[in-house]
Amino acid sequence: MTGLQQRLLRFIRSELERTGGVAPAFTEMRDHLGLASKSGVHRLLCKLEAQGLIHRDRGRVRNIVLADPDLSHVSDTALLAETARRGLLQVAHA
């Protein structure tokens, strides 16, 4: 893995932790890495995905998921909120 790929993966991980599971936008990643265009971010993400380090859902924005995240530090409330946002959790109404 290149240094730039490592920096991007660390940034994604830190943003996922900071926001409770919401991935950074392409512009945020571009600015963090000091790249000239979002296409550079796209190429890096494709390489991280090919290496099995991340997964992306092509039909959604901010759709990056770590392949093997350590979520022990994330609160249950944040995990449930993100799961519901992604449509993976159905909340029963009483």
GROMACS elastic network, one bead per residue, 0.5 to 0.9 nm:
[ bonds ]
;  ai    aj funct       b0    kb
    1     4     6  0.82127   500
    1     5     6  0.61346   500
    1     6     6  0.66271   500
    1    47     6  0.89568   500
    1    48     6  0.84371   500
    1    51     6  0.88082   500
    2     5     6  0.51608   500
    2     6     6  0.62817   500
    2     7     6  0.86904   500
    3     6     6  0.50369   500
    3     7     6  0.61622   500
    3     8     6  0.86128   500
    4     7     6  0.50527   500
    4     8     6  0.61618   500
    4     9     6  0.85806   500
    4    33     6  0.75253   500
    4    44     6  0.79372   500
    5     8     6  0.51057   500
    5     9     6  0.61100   500
    5    10     6  0.85850   500
    5    44     6  0.61555   500
    5    45     6  0.80679   500
    5    47     6  0.80668   500
    5    48     6  0.70638   500
    6     9     6  0.51149   500
    6    10     6  0.61200   500
    6    11     6  0.85242   500
    7    10     6  0.51827   500
    7    11     6  0.61292   500
    7    12     6  0.86362   500
    7    32     6  0.89761   500
    7    33     6  0.74877   500
    8    11     6  0.50241   500
    8    12     6  0.61071   500
    8    13     6  0.85350   500
    8    29     6  0.71013   500
    8    32     6  0.82681   500
    8    33     6  0.71475   500
    8    41     6  0.84812   500
    8    44     6  0.78713   500
    8    45     6  0.83311   500
    9    12     6  0.51051   500
    9    13     6  0.61139   500
    9    14     6  0.85807   500
    9    45     6  0.87818   500
    9    48     6  0.79114   500
    9    53     6  0.83596   500
    9    54     6  0.85794   500
    9    66     6  0.87434   500
   10    13     6  0.50974   500
   10    14     6  0.61070   500
   10    15     6  0.85845   500
   11    14     6  0.51307   500
   11    15     6  0.60992   500
   11    16     6  0.85185   500
   11    24     6  0.84153   500
   11    29     6  0.76053   500
   11    32     6  0.79079   500
   12    15     6  0.51696   500
   12    16     6  0.60653   500
   12    17     6  0.85638   500
   12    23     6  0.64600   500
   12    24     6  0.65014   500
   12    29     6  0.79801   500
   12    64     6  0.80953   500
   12    65     6  0.88907   500
   12    66     6  0.84100   500
   13    16     6  0.51662   500
   13    17     6  0.62275   500
   13    18     6  0.85832   500
   13    23     6  0.83441   500
   13    65     6  0.89997   500
   13    66     6  0.74440   500
   13    69     6  0.82221   500
   14    17     6  0.51113   500
   14    18     6  0.60080   500
   14    19     6  0.85713   500
   15    19     6  0.59265   500
   15    20     6  0.81626   500
   15    21     6  0.77226   500
   15    22     6  0.72266   500
   15    23     6  0.62623   500
   15    24     6  0.62200   500
   16    19     6  0.53856   500
   16    20     6  0.57426   500
   16    22     6  0.53767   500
   16    23     6  0.54016   500
   16    24     6  0.75464   500
   16    64     6  0.89316   500
   16    65     6  0.84729   500
   16    66     6  0.89023   500
   17    20     6  0.53432   500
   17    21     6  0.62311   500
   17    22     6  0.82999   500
   17    71     6  0.82078   500
   17    73     6  0.82209   500
   17    74     6  0.69122   500
   18    21     6  0.77494   500
   18    22     6  0.84477   500
   19    22     6  0.54761   500
   19    23     6  0.77762   500
   19    24     6  0.89845   500
   19    78     6  0.85658   500
   20    23     6  0.89567   500
   20    74     6  0.68628   500
   20    75     6  0.81564   500
   20    78     6  0.52866   500
   20    79     6  0.68466   500
   20    81     6  0.83611   500
   20    82     6  0.69950   500
   21    65     6  0.81627   500
   21    74     6  0.88798   500
   21    78     6  0.76525   500
   21    79     6  0.74668   500
   21    82     6  0.61672   500
   21    83     6  0.89663   500
   22    62     6  0.65845   500
   22    63     6  0.79148   500
   22    64     6  0.82001   500
   22    65     6  0.89479   500
   22    82     6  0.76805   500
   23    61     6  0.87220   500
   23    63     6  0.64080   500
   23    64     6  0.57286   500
   23    65     6  0.75780   500
   24    27     6  0.81282   500
   24    28     6  0.60225   500
   24    29     6  0.65219   500
   24    62     6  0.61519   500
   24    63     6  0.88305   500
   24    64     6  0.82697   500
   25    28     6  0.52033   500
   25    29     6  0.63989   500
   25    30     6  0.86392   500
   25    61     6  0.79171   500
   25    62     6  0.58289   500
   26    29     6  0.51272   500
   26    30     6  0.60262   500
   26    31     6  0.85486   500
   26    38     6  0.60874   500
   26    39     6  0.89614   500
   26    41     6  0.67267   500
   26    42     6  0.79656   500
   26    62     6  0.81394   500
   27    31     6  0.60254   500
   27    32     6  0.84408   500
   27    37     6  0.84238   500
   27    38     6  0.65473   500
   27    41     6  0.86780   500
   28    31     6  0.51929   500
   28    32     6  0.60415   500
   28    33     6  0.86055   500
   29    32     6  0.50813   500
   29    33     6  0.61641   500
   29    34     6  0.84126   500
   29    35     6  0.85257   500
   29    38     6  0.81986   500
   29    41     6  0.68084   500
   30    33     6  0.53374   500
   30    34     6  0.59271   500
   30    35     6  0.51589   500
   30    36     6  0.72335   500
   30    37     6  0.66428   500
   30    38     6  0.58747   500
   30    39     6  0.88826   500
   30    40     6  0.76567   500
   30    41     6  0.60671   500
   31    35     6  0.64200   500
   31    36     6  0.83059   500
   31    37     6  0.89968   500
   32    35     6  0.79528   500
   33    41     6  0.85738   500
   34    37     6  0.89760   500
   35    38     6  0.75078   500
   35    40     6  0.67446   500
   35    41     6  0.77198   500
   36    39     6  0.86380   500
   36    40     6  0.76130   500
   37    40     6  0.57877   500
   37    41     6  0.73821   500
   38    41     6  0.50757   500
   38    42     6  0.63296   500
   38    43     6  0.88221   500
   39    43     6  0.62686   500
   39    44     6  0.86772   500
   40    43     6  0.51929   500
   40    44     6  0.63573   500
   40    45     6  0.86812   500
   41    44     6  0.51171   500
   41    45     6  0.61084   500
   41    46     6  0.85806   500
   42    45     6  0.51100   500
   42    46     6  0.61459   500
   42    47     6  0.86872   500
   43    46     6  0.51282   500
   43    47     6  0.63624   500
   43    48     6  0.87857   500
   44    47     6  0.51511   500
   44    48     6  0.62691   500
   44    49     6  0.85912   500
   45    48     6  0.50369   500
   45    49     6  0.60348   500
   45    50     6  0.84878   500
   45    54     6  0.79884   500
   45    56     6  0.89655   500
   45    64     6  0.89474   500
   46    49     6  0.50558   500
   46    50     6  0.60576   500
   46    51     6  0.86031   500
   47    51     6  0.62047   500
   47    52     6  0.86955   500
   47    53     6  0.89270   500
   48    51     6  0.51117   500
   48    52     6  0.64406   500
   48    53     6  0.54350   500
   48    54     6  0.60539   500
   48    55     6  0.86193   500
   49    52     6  0.50204   500
   49    53     6  0.56810   500
   49    55     6  0.58802   500
   49    56     6  0.76034   500
   49    67     6  0.88100   500
   50    53     6  0.76360   500
   50    54     6  0.82887   500
   51    54     6  0.79360   500
   52    55     6  0.72873   500
   52    66     6  0.89374   500
   52    67     6  0.65812   500
   53    65     6  0.88028   500
   53    66     6  0.62138   500
   53    67     6  0.51184   500
   53    68     6  0.74674   500
   54    64     6  0.65407   500
   54    65     6  0.55499   500
   54    68     6  0.81276   500
   55    63     6  0.80383   500
   55    64     6  0.58578   500
   55    65     6  0.51780   500
   55    66     6  0.63428   500
   55    67     6  0.61240   500
   56    59     6  0.87998   500
   56    60     6  0.84412   500
   56    62     6  0.87061   500
   56    63     6  0.53699   500
   56    65     6  0.63455   500
   56    66     6  0.89481   500
   57    60     6  0.58845   500
   57    61     6  0.81948   500
   57    62     6  0.89513   500
   57    63     6  0.55880   500
   57    64     6  0.73062   500
   57    65     6  0.86999   500
   58    61     6  0.78528   500
   58    63     6  0.74401   500
   59    63     6  0.82610   500
   60    63     6  0.56188   500
   61    64     6  0.85143   500
   65    68     6  0.86170   500
   65    69     6  0.80789   500
   66    69     6  0.52987   500
   66    70     6  0.89505   500
   69    72     6  0.89764   500
   70    73     6  0.76497   500
   70    74     6  0.87304   500
   71    74     6  0.53377   500
   71    75     6  0.84565   500
   71    79     6  0.85653   500
   72    75     6  0.79587   500
   74    77     6  0.83643   500
   74    78     6  0.66288   500
   74    79     6  0.68268   500
   75    78     6  0.52954   500
   75    79     6  0.63584   500
   75    80     6  0.87002   500
   76    79     6  0.50754   500
   76    80     6  0.60661   500
   76    81     6  0.84829   500
   77    80     6  0.52046   500
   77    81     6  0.60680   500
   77    82     6  0.86067   500
   78    81     6  0.50893   500
   78    82     6  0.61311   500
   78    83     6  0.84920   500
   79    82     6  0.52568   500
   79    83     6  0.60565   500
   79    84     6  0.85679   500
   80    83     6  0.50252   500
   80    84     6  0.60622   500
   80    85     6  0.84845   500
   80    89     6  0.77487   500
   81    84     6  0.51789   500
   81    85     6  0.60834   500
   81    86     6  0.86746   500
   81    89     6  0.89453   500
   82    86     6  0.62166   500
   82    87     6  0.86731   500
   82    88     6  0.87876   500
   83    86     6  0.52589   500
   83    87     6  0.64477   500
   83    88     6  0.53387   500
   83    89     6  0.57129   500
   84    87     6  0.50284   500
   84    88     6  0.57058   500
   84    90     6  0.67968   500
   84    91     6  0.77023   500
   85    88     6  0.75796   500
   85    89     6  0.81140   500
   86    89     6  0.77749   500
   87    90     6  0.72013   500
